Amino acid sequence: MPAQSSLPNFAPLYAQISADLKQAEALVYTVRKSRLNAEQVEKFAQRRKRAFMRTDEELRQMAGHVGYEIEEFQESISALAGLQKSDKVWNRTLESALLHFRNLRSFFGNKPEGDDVSAQHYVPSWALSQEDIFKETSHALNKTLAHLTWDRLKIGQTNWPLKQMAQAIDRVFDDFKKSLTSSQADWFSSKALTVTRGVSNSDGNSTVSWTVWNSVDCP
């Protein structure tokens, strides 16, 4: 009777194939992940580029809005000096000063992000302002102004350091003006910067609009 031939042992081959498949799957996953990360980085870069890229005309027009914030803050601070806390208009005048201070703090202290305007739009090398008063008032301003928060119950009444706030804005704005090019300085030194913003309702009345006569001068 002839000897029965033994069947080949495929187990090692199967094991090798299985290991190769796992390596291939891991490689595919890594490639896909890398590709996804690259796409995410590219999208982020494009968003950052769009946030920075503004035309001279856009910057010129926005200078009027910056001037408006400066002027309204200064005028609100001046108005408070002639008021008593018992006066009916004290709170609304104080809130006006705080709101414009908050807007200016963001302009001078934040990087361009999304639709927000930053001093770095005008001066890319602008060192974001690190005034102590910006940091000290940040939490209370963010929690008590512009929207309702539960932290209002914890914060309560705040004695706002208005003098220090006004001095900080003056210092930062002076530094900003010195950093501008001559053509940019013209946008901020005009005696009649007109800013008109608003949306008209069905009656043709503008709900939010104003004209600003800006007397801020650049050196």
C-alpha positions as CSV (number, residue, x, y, z in Angstrom):
1,M,0.0,0.0,0.0
2,P,1.5,3.3,-1.1
3,A,2.4,5.8,1.7
4,Q,-0.1,8.6,2.2
5,S,1.3,12.0,1.3
6,S,1.1,14.6,4.1
7,L,-0.9,17.8,3.5
8,P,1.2,21.1,3.5
9,N,1.0,23.1,6.6
10,F,-0.6,26.5,5.7
11,A,-0.8,27.8,9.3
12,P,2.4,29.9,9.1
13,L,1.3,31.3,5.8
14,Y,-2.1,32.2,7.2
15,A,-0.5,33.9,10.2
16,Q,1.8,35.9,7.9
17,I,-1.1,37.0,5.7
18,S,-3.1,38.0,8.8
19,A,-0.2,40.1,10.1
20,D,0.3,41.7,6.7
21,L,-3.4,42.6,6.5
22,K,-3.3,44.2,10.0
23,Q,-0.3,46.2,9.0
24,A,-2.0,47.3,5.8
25,E,-5.2,48.3,7.7
26,A,-3.1,50.3,10.2
27,L,-1.2,52.0,7.3
28,V,-4.5,52.9,5.5
29,Y,-5.9,54.3,8.8
30,T,-2.7,56.4,9.3
31,V,-2.8,57.7,5.8
32,R,-6.5,58.6,6.1
33,K,-5.9,60.3,9.5
34,S,-2.9,62.2,8.1
35,R,-4.9,63.3,5.1
36,L,-7.8,64.4,7.4
37,N,-5.4,66.3,9.7
38,A,-3.8,68.0,6.7
39,E,-7.3,69.0,5.5
40,Q,-8.2,70.4,8.9
41,V,-4.9,72.3,9.1
42,E,-5.6,73.7,5.6
43,K,-9.1,74.8,6.5
44,F,-7.9,76.4,9.7
45,A,-5.1,78.2,7.7
46,Q,-7.7,79.5,5.3
47,R,-9.9,80.7,8.1
48,R,-7.0,82.5,9.6
49,K,-6.0,84.0,6.3
50,R,-9.5,85.3,5.7
51,A,-9.6,86.8,9.2
52,F,-6.4,88.7,8.4
53,M,-6.9,89.7,4.8
54,R,-8.8,93.0,4.5
55,T,-8.7,95.6,1.8
56,D,-7.5,99.1,2.4
57,E,-11.0,100.3,1.8
58,E,-12.4,98.0,4.5
59,L,-9.7,99.1,6.9
60,R,-10.4,102.8,6.1
61,Q,-14.1,102.4,6.8
62,M,-13.6,100.4,9.9
63,A,-11.3,103.1,11.3
64,G,-14.5,105.2,11.7
65,H,-16.0,102.5,13.9
66,V,-12.8,102.3,16.0
67,G,-12.9,106.1,16.3
68,Y,-16.6,105.9,17.4
69,E,-15.7,103.5,20.1
70,I,-12.9,105.7,21.4
71,E,-15.0,108.9,21.3
72,E,-18.0,107.3,23.0
73,F,-15.9,105.8,25.7
74,Q,-14.2,109.1,26.4
75,E,-17.5,111.1,26.3
76,S,-19.2,108.6,28.6
77,I,-16.3,108.8,31.1
78,S,-16.5,112.6,31.0
79,A,-20.3,112.6,31.5
80,L,-20.0,110.4,34.5
81,A,-17.7,113.0,36.1
82,G,-20.6,115.4,36.2
83,L,-23.2,112.9,37.5
84,Q,-24.1,111.5,40.9
85,K,-24.8,107.8,41.4
86,S,-28.3,108.8,42.4
87,D,-29.0,110.4,39.0
88,K,-31.3,108.5,36.7
89,V,-28.9,108.5,33.8
90,W,-25.9,107.2,35.9
91,N,-26.4,103.5,35.2
92,R,-27.0,104.0,31.4
93,T,-24.0,106.3,31.1
94,L,-21.8,103.9,33.1
95,E,-23.0,101.0,31.0
96,S,-22.1,102.9,27.8
97,A,-18.6,103.5,29.1
98,L,-18.1,99.8,30.0
99,L,-19.5,98.6,26.8
100,H,-17.1,100.7,24.7
101,F,-14.2,99.8,27.0
102,R,-15.0,96.1,26.4
103,N,-15.0,96.6,22.7
104,L,-11.7,98.5,22.7
105,R,-10.1,95.9,25.0
106,S,-11.0,93.2,22.5
107,F,-9.7,95.4,19.6
108,F,-6.4,96.1,21.2
109,G,-6.0,92.8,23.0
110,N,-7.3,90.0,20.8
111,K,-6.0,88.4,17.6
112,P,-8.2,88.5,14.4
113,E,-10.7,85.7,14.8
114,G,-13.7,85.2,12.6
115,D,-15.5,88.4,12.0
116,D,-13.9,90.3,14.9
117,V,-11.8,93.4,14.2
118,S,-8.3,93.6,15.7
119,A,-5.5,96.1,15.9
120,Q,-3.4,93.5,14.1
121,H,-5.5,94.1,11.0
122,Y,-3.8,97.5,10.8
123,V,-0.5,96.6,12.4
124,P,0.3,92.9,11.9
125,S,3.3,93.2,14.3
126,W,1.0,94.8,17.0
127,A,1.8,93.3,20.4
128,L,-1.5,92.4,22.0
129,S,-2.1,94.7,24.9
130,Q,-1.5,93.2,28.3
131,E,-2.7,96.1,30.4
132,D,-3.4,94.9,34.0
133,I,-6.7,96.7,34.1
134,F,-7.8,94.7,31.0
135,K,-7.2,91.5,33.0
136,E,-8.6,92.7,36.3
137,T,-11.9,93.8,34.8
138,S,-12.3,91.1,32.2
139,H,-14.4,88.6,34.2
140,A,-16.8,91.1,35.6
141,L,-17.2,92.9,32.2
142,N,-17.8,89.6,30.4
143,K,-20.3,88.3,32.9
144,T,-22.3,91.5,33.7
145,L,-22.4,93.2,30.3
146,A,-24.1,92.4,26.9
147,H,-25.8,89.2,28.1
148,L,-27.4,87.7,31.2
149,T,-25.4,85.3,33.2
150,W,-25.9,83.5,36.6
151,D,-22.5,84.9,37.7
152,R,-24.2,88.3,38.1
153,L,-25.6,87.0,41.3
154,K,-22.1,86.2,42.6
155,I,-20.4,89.4,41.3
156,G,-23.0,91.9,42.6
157,Q,-22.1,95.5,42.7
158,T,-18.7,96.4,41.2
159,N,-16.7,99.5,41.9
160,W,-15.3,100.0,38.4
161,P,-11.8,101.7,38.3
162,L,-12.9,104.1,35.7
163,K,-9.8,106.4,36.0
164,Q,-7.4,103.5,35.4
165,M,-9.5,102.2,32.6
166,A,-9.5,105.6,30.8
167,Q,-5.7,105.9,31.3
168,A,-5.1,102.4,29.9
169,I,-7.2,103.2,26.8
170,D,-5.3,106.5,26.3
171,R,-1.9,104.7,26.5
172,V,-2.8,101.9,24.2
173,F,-4.4,104.1,21.6
174,D,-1.4,106.4,21.6
175,D,0.9,103.4,21.0
176,F,-1.4,102.2,18.3
177,K,-1.4,105.5,16.5
178,K,2.4,105.6,16.6
179,S,2.5,102.2,14.9
180,L,0.3,103.2,11.9
181,T,1.7,104.1,8.5
182,S,1.2,107.6,7.4
183,S,-1.7,106.7,5.1
184,Q,-3.4,104.7,8.0
185,A,-2.9,107.6,10.3
186,D,-5.0,109.8,8.0
187,W,-7.9,107.4,8.5
188,F,-7.8,108.1,12.2
189,S,-7.0,111.8,12.1
190,S,-9.9,113.0,9.9
191,K,-12.0,115.7,11.5
192,A,-15.1,114.2,10.0
193,L,-15.2,110.5,10.0
194,T,-18.7,109.5,9.2
195,V,-19.9,106.2,10.3
196,T,-23.4,105.1,9.3
197,R,-24.7,101.7,10.3
198,G,-28.2,100.3,10.7
199,V,-31.0,98.3,9.3
200,S,-34.2,100.2,8.3
201,N,-37.5,98.8,9.3
202,S,-40.7,98.9,7.2
203,D,-41.3,102.5,8.2
204,G,-37.9,103.5,6.9
205,N,-36.6,104.3,10.4
206,S,-33.1,103.1,11.1
207,T,-32.9,100.9,14.2
208,V,-29.2,101.3,14.8
209,S,-27.4,104.1,13.0
210,W,-25.4,107.2,13.8
211,T,-23.0,109.7,12.4
212,V,-19.8,110.2,14.2
213,W,-17.8,113.4,14.1
214,N,-14.5,112.2,15.3
215,S,-12.0,114.7,16.7
216,V,-9.3,112.2,17.5
217,D,-6.0,113.3,16.1
218,C,-2.9,111.3,15.3
219,P,0.6,112.7,15.9
